[in-house]
Amino acid sequence: MSGFKQQALTHLKKQMQELASHTALKSLQQKDWQPDRRASDRVVRTNLSEFDKHLPEEGLQTGVIHEFVPARYSDFPATLGFTLCLLKAFQKERTGPVLWCSFGKRADFPNQPYPHGLTSLGFNPNDLLQVSVTAEQEFLWVLEEGLASGACPLVIGAYVGPERLYDFTASRRLALRASRRGSTLLLVRNYSSGQESEAQSSTAAQTRWRISARPSSPEFFQNTRLPGVGCPRWQVELVRCKSGRPHIWQLEWQYETHSFRLASPLVDRTSISPTTRPKTRISPFQKRFYGRRPHRRTG
């Protein structure tokens, strides 16, 4: 390792230690702080009974590793979005800074968080500690140190590049660090990990999810004839869960309440036709440039 990288990693570790002491002091000042209760025994619920009842103790356990695997190569943005929405549920149980570490360069999809997008999900971008590395060994080191420090109760790892070092041994090390400090790791893995056999893909994670993007329901407005983009929607499959039951859901995100809801299965089957489309008035843009009727191409 070069001197510059060693100096950067040393500086990052020092920042984590300072952040850990600040977080511990803030926790001591809170009235509802309970030192005898382990953070790994807590359960996070999404308040969606159809979703929570398939999980052990009807919720997601903290102090463990939760893996999220894209169903296809193009489902990485959808998987990352679902992980961020699920992060909102974890923040209700434990508040504090969030460590975001991404690995991979020259990727087809951005692996860095967009501040305005985080705000729309109800997440404060100022609570985010962002680290970007180009080597997988450094990526696993940052995750391990972030979980062991206790400064960040929530850690997100985005595996944009290929996985070569992450196996059962590496995941076991991360799981031990998470259980000791009660920190939770939400790991977005590479899509190729979902194509491995059961023996090759064995890890120490508590749960594993397969995420795929689904078309959102159209939203109509009064000033346009074309429908707008609706709320984000995913097909969420619980592939593996200790003491849980695998299942498949169609989930949708609500921006107003910052929570999940079950998507209607009939929305994707109905076609939008002029007879079923609600009546809307012509927008001012169409009146000015195209007259009273919509513009149609000829020839």
C-alpha positions in Angstrom: 0.0 0.0 0.0 1.4 3.4 -1.0 2.1 6.1 1.6 -0.7 8.3 0.4 -3.3 5.5 0.8 -1.9 4.6 4.3 -2.1 8.2 5.4 -5.7 8.5 4.1 -6.8 5.3 5.9 -5.1 6.5 9.1 -6.9 9.8 8.9 -10.3 8.1 8.2 -9.8 5.8 11.2 -9.0 8.8 13.4 -12.2 10.5 12.3 -14.2 7.3 13.1 -12.7 7.3 16.6 -13.6 10.9 17.2 -17.1 10.3 15.9 -17.5 7.3 18.1 -16.6 9.3 21.3 -19.0 12.1 20.2 -21.8 9.6 19.6 -21.3 7.8 23.0 -21.3 11.2 24.8 -24.6 12.1 23.0 -26.2 8.8 24.0 -25.3 9.3 27.6 -27.1 12.6 27.6 -30.3 11.1 26.3 -32.9 10.1 28.9 -34.1 7.0 27.1 -30.6 5.4 26.8 -30.6 1.8 28.1 -27.1 0.4 28.6 -28.3 -3.1 29.5 -30.1 -3.6 26.3 -28.1 -5.0 23.4 -28.6 -3.3 20.1 -28.4 -6.6 18.3 -31.6 -7.7 20.1 -33.7 -4.9 18.6 -36.0 -5.5 15.7 -36.9 -2.9 13.1 -40.5 -3.1 11.7 -41.8 -1.5 8.5 -45.3 -1.3 9.8 -46.4 -3.5 6.9 -47.9 -6.6 8.5 -47.8 -8.6 5.2 -44.1 -7.9 5.0 -43.1 -8.2 8.7 -44.9 -11.5 9.4 -42.4 -13.4 7.2 -39.4 -12.2 9.2 -38.2 -13.6 12.6 -39.9 -11.7 15.5 -41.8 -9.9 12.8 -39.1 -7.4 11.9 -35.5 -6.9 10.6 -32.8 -7.5 13.2 -30.2 -5.0 14.0 -26.5 -5.7 14.6 -26.3 -8.1 11.6 -25.7 -8.1 7.9 -28.5 -7.7 5.3 -27.6 -8.4 1.7 -29.4 -7.0 -1.3 -28.7 -8.6 -4.7 -29.9 -7.1 -8.0 -31.9 -9.7 -10.1 -30.2 -8.4 -13.3 -27.4 -6.1 -14.2 -29.8 -3.2 -14.9 -31.5 -3.6 -11.5 -28.6 -2.1 -9.5 -30.2 1.4 -9.3 -33.5 -0.1 -8.2 -31.6 -2.2 -5.5 -29.8 0.8 -4.3 -33.0 2.8 -4.1 -34.8 0.1 -2.1 -31.9 -0.1 0.3 -32.0 3.6 1.0 -35.8 3.4 1.6 -35.3 0.6 4.0 -32.6 2.7 5.7 -35.4 5.1 6.8 -37.0 2.3 8.8 -33.7 1.6 10.5 -33.2 5.2 11.4 -36.4 5.2 13.5 -34.8 2.7 15.8 -31.2 4.1 15.9 -30.3 7.7 15.1 -26.8 8.7 14.2 -24.4 9.2 11.2 -24.5 6.7 8.4 -21.3 5.4 6.7 -21.6 5.0 3.0 -18.8 3.1 1.3 -18.8 2.4 -2.4 -16.3 0.2 -4.4 -15.9 0.3 -8.1 -14.8 2.7 -10.8 -15.9 3.2 -14.4 -19.2 1.7 -13.6 -22.3 2.1 -15.8 -24.4 3.2 -12.8 -23.6 6.0 -10.3 -22.6 4.6 -6.9 -22.6 8.0 -5.1 -25.7 9.3 -3.3 -27.5 12.3 -4.7 -28.3 14.9 -1.9 -31.6 16.1 -3.4 -32.8 12.5 -3.9 -31.9 11.7 -0.3 -34.0 14.7 0.9 -37.0 13.4 -1.0 -36.7 10.1 0.9 -36.7 12.0 4.2 -33.0 11.4 4.8 -30.7 14.3 5.9 -27.6 14.4 3.7 -25.6 15.9 6.5 -25.8 12.7 8.4 -23.9 10.8 5.7 -20.2 10.0 5.9 -19.1 9.1 2.4 -16.1 7.0 1.5 -15.2 5.9 -2.1 -12.4 3.3 -2.7 -11.1 1.6 -5.8 -9.8 -1.6 -4.3 -11.9 -4.4 -2.8 -9.5 -4.9 0.1 -9.9 -1.3 1.1 -13.6 -1.6 0.7 -13.9 -4.5 3.2 -11.5 -2.7 5.5 -13.6 0.4 5.7 -16.8 -1.7 6.4 -15.0 -3.6 9.1 -13.6 -0.5 10.8 -16.9 1.3 10.5 -18.8 -1.5 12.2 -16.1 -2.0 14.9 -15.9 1.7 15.8 -19.5 2.0 16.9 -19.6 5.6 15.6 -22.0 4.8 12.8 -24.9 2.5 13.8 -25.8 2.1 10.1 -23.3 1.2 7.4 -24.1 0.9 3.7 -21.7 -0.9 1.3 -22.3 -0.6 -2.5 -20.5 -3.4 -4.5 -20.4 -1.9 -8.0 -17.3 -3.7 -9.0 -16.9 -7.5 -9.2 -16.6 -9.6 -6.0 -13.4 -11.5 -5.5 -12.6 -11.4 -1.8 -16.1 -11.4 -0.2 -16.8 -14.9 0.9 -18.0 -16.6 4.1 -14.8 -15.8 5.9 -15.0 -12.1 5.1 -18.7 -11.9 5.9 -18.1 -13.7 9.2 -15.5 -11.0 10.2 -18.0 -8.3 9.3 -20.8 -10.1 11.2 -18.7 -10.4 14.4 -17.9 -6.7 14.2 -21.5 -5.8 13.7 -22.8 -8.0 16.7 -20.2 -6.6 19.1 -21.1 -3.0 18.5 -24.7 -3.4 17.5 -24.1 -1.8 14.1 -26.1 -2.9 11.0 -24.6 -3.4 7.6 -26.8 -3.1 4.5 -24.7 -4.6 1.7 -25.7 -4.1 -1.9 -23.9 -6.9 -3.7 -23.0 -7.4 -7.4 -25.6 -9.0 -9.6 -23.3 -11.9 -10.4 -23.5 -13.1 -6.8 -27.1 -14.1 -7.5 -26.0 -16.5 -10.2 -23.7 -18.5 -8.0 -24.6 -21.9 -6.5 -25.8 -22.4 -3.0 -22.4 -23.5 -1.7 -20.5 -20.7 -3.4 -22.9 -17.9 -2.2 -23.0 -19.0 1.4 -22.3 -16.0 3.7 -22.9 -15.1 7.4 -25.6 -12.6 6.5 -28.9 -12.7 8.4 -31.0 -12.1 5.3 -30.6 -12.0 1.5 -32.9 -10.1 -0.8 -33.3 -10.2 -4.6 -34.5 -6.9 -6.0 -35.9 -6.1 -9.4 -37.4 -2.9 -10.8 -41.1 -2.9 -11.7 -43.1 -0.3 -13.7 -44.8 2.3 -11.6 -48.5 3.1 -11.8 -49.2 6.2 -14.0 -50.3 9.4 -12.4 -52.6 11.8 -14.3 -52.6 15.5 -14.0 -55.2 18.1 -15.1 -52.9 20.1 -17.4 -51.6 17.3 -19.5 -52.8 14.3 -21.5 -49.7 12.1 -20.8 -49.4 10.3 -17.5 -46.6 11.1 -15.2 -44.2 8.8 -13.4 -45.6 7.3 -10.3 -44.0 6.1 -7.0 -41.0 3.8 -7.2 -42.0 0.1 -7.2 -39.9 -3.1 -6.7 -40.3 -6.8 -6.8 -38.8 -7.9 -3.5 -37.9 -11.5 -2.9 -36.7 -12.8 0.4 -34.3 -15.5 -0.8 -32.7 -16.5 2.5 -33.5 -15.6 6.1 -32.6 -17.4 9.4 -35.8 -18.4 11.1 -37.8 -16.7 8.4 -40.0 -17.6 5.5 -39.1 -16.8 1.9 -41.7 -14.8 0.1 -42.2 -12.4 -2.9 -43.8 -8.9 -2.6 -44.6 -6.1 -4.9 -43.8 -3.0 -2.8 -44.3 0.7 -3.5 -42.7 3.7 -1.8 -44.9 6.5 -0.5 -43.2 9.9 -0.5 -45.8 11.5 1.8 -45.4 9.1 4.7 -41.9 7.8 3.9 -43.1 4.2 4.2 -43.8 1.1 2.1 -47.1 -0.2 0.9 -48.2 -3.2 -1.1 -48.6 -2.5 -4.8 -51.8 -3.5 -6.6 -51.1 -6.5 -8.9 -53.7 -5.3 -11.4 -52.0 -2.0 -12.2 -49.5 -3.5 -14.6 -52.2 -5.5 -16.5 -54.5 -2.8 -17.4 -53.8 -0.8 -20.6 -54.3 3.0 -20.8 -56.9 3.6 -23.6 -58.8 6.8 -24.5 -62.0 5.3 -23.1 -60.5 4.4 -19.7 -58.3 7.5 -19.4 -59.8 10.2 -17.1 -60.9 13.4 -18.8 -58.3 16.2 -18.6 -58.2 19.6 -20.1 -55.5 20.7 -22.6 -52.4 22.2 -21.1 -51.4 25.8 -21.9 -48.3 24.5 -23.7 -50.5 22.6 -26.2 -52.8 25.5 -26.7 -50.0 27.9 -27.6 -47.9 25.7 -29.9 -50.2 23.1 -31.2 -53.6 24.7 -31.1 -56.7 23.0 -29.7 -55.7 19.5 -30.7 -52.5 17.6 -29.9 -49.9 17.6 -32.6 -49.7 14.5 -34.8 -47.0 13.4 -37.1 -47.9 12.7 -40.7 -46.0 10.7 -43.3 
